[in-house]
Amino acid sequence: MAILAVALFTPILMLEARHSYTPDSSNAVVLVGAGDIADCTDLSGAEATAKLLEKIPGTVIAIGDLAYPDGSKENFTCYNKTWGRVKDRTRPAPGNHEFHSKDAAYYFEYFGKAAGEPGDGFYSYDLGAWHILALNSECPEVGGCEAGSRQEKWVRADLAAHPSACTLAYFHKPRFSSGGKHGDDLEVKALYQALYDAHADVILNGHDHDYERFAPQDANGNADPARGIREFVVGTGGKNHRPFDLPHPNSEVRNADAFGVLELTLRSNGYDWQFIAEPGKTFTDVGSGVCH
């Protein structure tokens, strides 16, 4: 795997070879998105990322906290003005702000069947050669996320029923984050563990308003280059920026001053990623990985 990145605390380009990877473009598809998006008090960030999405084909993922502050019908008018322009190809996951409105009612109304069953907010689909899971990290609202919970059992059953060579999941709250506001979320550890046990490859999150990429690791944060999951925190959809705390041991790249989206090209044998920043920002993060 070759990685080209610009890190927050190391403003130079880094080139690192890890595994050989010959991209298979015969069945390539694009997945692109971010979380933490539209606030009616300042839509400049959400407008900037929406314009990026309009230029990028493929499936859009909205990774929670889409409409601030309360996920209400009124708040969603501002999401609709921006990311609503690509609504017809968006597959969302809910965040905590959606549930500031009872049962995230308008979130489910706005997206309809694309958001999964109301009351659940977790679902899966196939995209090219990949199996994709959109999960609900608002654990109290969905009956828990711990081992044996309804969602955790659903995740394991879904993964067993779809033994794809390549698997990706996205949900709002990250198991690992160096963000100074929220950081690690232990509530989702069992979901991460279920994905790890099934040899999943990539997890995408938001919640902390920054961009961070982790080296492959297990559910306890141990580096695991052979079968670990690579996690990206992409809370860069347009809401305000927040600073980092001390970086975690497996944190490879961090940025906290650029809105943008993460574009993933999903191939039958691996994936390429590229963080695309709003105009005027030079930060980028580019690399590739091999499916387990």
N, C-alpha and C positions, 0 to 999 in steps of 0.2 A: 504494500500500500504506500502510495506517495502522498505526502501532506504538505500543503503550502498554506501558511497561516500568518496572520499578523496578530500578535498578542498584545493585551493592554499594557502589560508591564515590560514587554520586550518588543520594542517597535522596529523589528527587523524581520525579514523574510526567513522562514525556516523550512528546509527541505529534508524530509526524513523518510528513508526506505524501511518498510517493515515486512510486507509480504508481497510476493509477485501477484499481479492482478492484471489480467487481460480482459478489458471490458467486452461484454457481449451485448451489442446494440440491437440484436434482432427483435427483442421484445421489451425495449426500454420504455418506461413511462415516467412522468414527472409528478412529484408531490411537492407542494410549496405552501408556506404559510408562517404564522407566528401566533402568539397570544398577546393579551393585554393591549386592547386596541382603541376603542372609540370613547372619548370623553367629550361631551357636548361643550364643556367650558373651553376646550382648545382642541380643535380637530386637525391641526396642521400635521401632526405625526401620522394619524390614521389616513389622512388624505395622501401623504407622501408614500406610504406603504401600499395603499390601494392602487395608486398609479403604477407602482412596480408590478403588482399582480396582473394588471390589465395587459402588460407586455409579455407575461410568462404564461405559456399554455400549460394545461394539466389540471390535476385535482388540487383544490385549495383546502387547506386545513386551518381552522380557526380554533386555537388551543386555549379557550377559556378566557373569562373576563373580557367579554366582547363589547359590553355596553355599560359604561359607568354612569352613576355609582351603584345602581340597583337592578340592572337588567330588566327594567320596566319597559312598557310599550313606548313611553316617551323617550327613554334612553336609547332604545333600539332605532329610533328615527335617525340618530346620528351614526350608528353603525350602518344603517341602510344607505345613508348618503355617501358612504365611503366604501367599505368592503361589500356592501349590498350590491355593488355593481358586478360582482362575480359570484353572487349568491347561487346561481344555477349550477355551479360546479364546486360548491363548498360542502365539506363534510366536517361539522363542528364537534367539539367536546366542551362540556360546561365547566365554568369556573365558579369560584365562591361568590363573585358579584352577581351572577345570574340567579343564585339562590337567595340573594337579599330580597327578591320577590318570592312570595310563597310558592314552593314547589317548582321554581323556575318556569312558571306557567307561560310567560310570553316567549321565552327562549324556545320552548317546544312548539308553541303556536307559530312563531316566525319561521322556523326551519322545517316544520312538519316531519315527514317520514325520514328526512335526511339526518335528523338528530336522534334517531332510535325511538324506542317506546317511552312516552312520558312516564316519569317516575323511575325510569332506569337511566337513560342517557348513556348507556354503553351498548356497543354494537360492533360488528366486524364486516369486512368486505374484502374482495380480492381486487388487486390492481396490478395488471401485468402478471408477472410470476410471483408477486408478493402477496402475503396475507397481512391485512391491516386491521388493528384493533383500536377503536376509539373508546376510551374508558372514562368513568366518572370518579374523579378524585375527591368529590364532596362526600366523604365516607359516611358521616352521620345521616345525610339526606337519603342515602341509598341502602341503609341497613348495615353499614360497616364495610371495611375492606380487608379485615384480618383473615387469616387462614380459616377456612370453613364458612366464611360469609357467603352470601348469595352471589355477589359479584365475583369474588375470588374463585368460587366453584365454577361459575360460568366461564371465566377466563380459561381455567384448566380444561374444561370440556370443549370449549371452542378451539383451543390450540390442538387438542387431541384429534378433533374432527378435521382439522386443516393442517396436516403435517407438511407445510411448505418448506422449501429449502431456504426461503428468506422471509423473515417476519419483522414487522415494525408495529409499535404501539405509540399512541399519544394520549396524554391526559394533562390536566392543568398543573397540579402540584407536583414538584419534582422530589424523587427520593433523595437526590443529591443536588446541592446548590451552595455556592460560596457567596450568594447574595446576602447583603447586610440587613435586609428587611425581614426575610423569611428563612432562608437557609434550608437545611434538610427537613423532609417531612416523613416521619416514621410511620404515619398512618398508611402510607402506600407501599410499605416494605413488602408485604405479602403478595401484592400484585406484581412487583418487580421480581420477587422470588419465583412466582409462577411462570413469568416470562423467561426468566433465566433457566429454569428447569426444562423448558421447551426449546431452548437454544435460540431464543429471539436475538435479533441483531441490533436493533436501534430503538431507542425511546426518545420522544420529543415532549418537552414540557414548557410551561411558562411560569407565571406567578411572580418570580423575581423579575424586575423590569431591566433586564440585561441580556447579554448573549454569553453563553459559556459552553464549551465543549469538553467532555470528559473522555479519557482513555477507557477502553473496555474494562469493566469491573463487575464483581458479583454484588449481591444484595446487601452485603456487609461493607462494601467499599474497598474490597481487596482487588488489586490489579489482577486481571485475568485476560491476557492477550489471546488465549486460545479459544475461549468460549464466552468471555464476558460481553456485556451489553454496552454499546456506545450510547451515552446520553447527551442530548443537546438541550440546554435551556434557551428558549427563544421568546423571551418576554418583551419583544421589541416591536410590537405591532403599531404603537403610536402613543400609548400612555407615557407619562413622565419617566425619566431615567432615575435609577437609584444606584448608590455606590456598592462596591463589594466589601465583604469582610475578608479575613485571611483566607487565601485560596486553599481548597482541599488538596490532598496529596496527588490525586489523579486528574486534577483540573489542568487541561492543556492550553486552552485559549480563553481569554475573557475580554469583553468590551462593554462599557457602560455609558457610551455617549453617542451611539448611532442607532436610529430606527432602521428597520430593515426586515427582510424575510429570508428564510432558509429554503433554498431550492435543492431538492434531492432528485437525482436521476436514478431510478430504480431499475436495475438490470437483472437478468436471470441468474447471475452469479455474484452480484455485488452491487455497490452503490457509489455514486459520486455526490459530494455535497459542495455547496457554495453559498456563503452568506452574501446577500446582495443588499448593500446599504443605500439609504436615501441619497439623492443627489447632494453633493457637497461634502460627503464623508468618504474617507479613503480606506476605512477598515474593511478587511475582507478575511474570509477563512475558507480555504479550498482544500479538498482532499478526497480520498476514496477508501472504501473498505470492502472486504470480501465476506460473503455470507458464510455462516458456520457450516 
